Amino acid sequence: MKKFYFYGILSIFILLSACKKKVPAAPTPQSPEVPVVQKKIPEPLKPIVLVYPAMGKSQVVKLKAGETINYLAQQYYGDRNYVDLILSVNQIINPRKLRVGTEIILPSFQEVFTEAGLWSKLEPELTKILQARQLYTEEEQMLRKLPRTPKTPKELSLPLTPLTEQKLKQAETFIQEAMKGIESKKDQFQALPQRTLGLLANIQENLHRLSQGICNVDCRELDVIHQRMALMVRYLLVWAKAGFK
């Protein structure tokens, strides 16, 4: 009887011990690995070869029916804001009186700066400005076609490609370098072209915003850059004519 009692107690003890054994936890499901998408870094920009209208010889065209000076400025310089340059070079007082067949000289910026005596004094700086202008002009039409999404109540976001972002940042750098170069030559002139420096600062600011994929609700930055460039050319010519003072 005692033996049965002993074995009964032992069986209960073994059963309870088995119940206390930890049941192995179910394996934690592994989350699928998310592939890391690396942003493609564009190759370094190739050396910029300036072409017309930045450099080269003047173009001479005959005015056709329906064409205006505004049209020629848009076609040859990329923006209508350069109309004053054409009027000045051709000594046109009233463009509305131009007749079909009238020859119009469309100079390169280098020619304009050389004739005014600017190129010999500011060649490195003017070259950088023209490089910045050319880089922006190459991307301008694509920038105008990009979809725009609201970023803030006053700003829109532009989905830039890596190459476009790179070009805009390089253009901004060129403008900054040109400003520093002009300011470093203050001892060579009676006075620095302050209006030109102010316009360059504004161009640099607008290029910076665009390079960040940001613009105002009307994306006015796209128009302001050429507008400021055209004014800069005019003010530089006035500064040179006044004896660089």
Secondary structure, DSSP 8 states (H G I E B T S, - for coil): -HHHHHHHHHHHHHHHHHHHS------------------------------TTTSS--EEEE--TT--HHHHHHHHHSSGGGHHHHHHHTT-S-GGG--TT-EEEE--HHHHHHHTT-HHHHHHHHHHHHHHHHHHHHHHHHHHHS--EEEETTEEE----HHHHHHHHHHHHHHHHHHHHHHTTGGGSSS--HHHHHHHHHHHHHHHHHHTTEEETT-THHHHHHHHHHHHHHHHHHHHHTT--
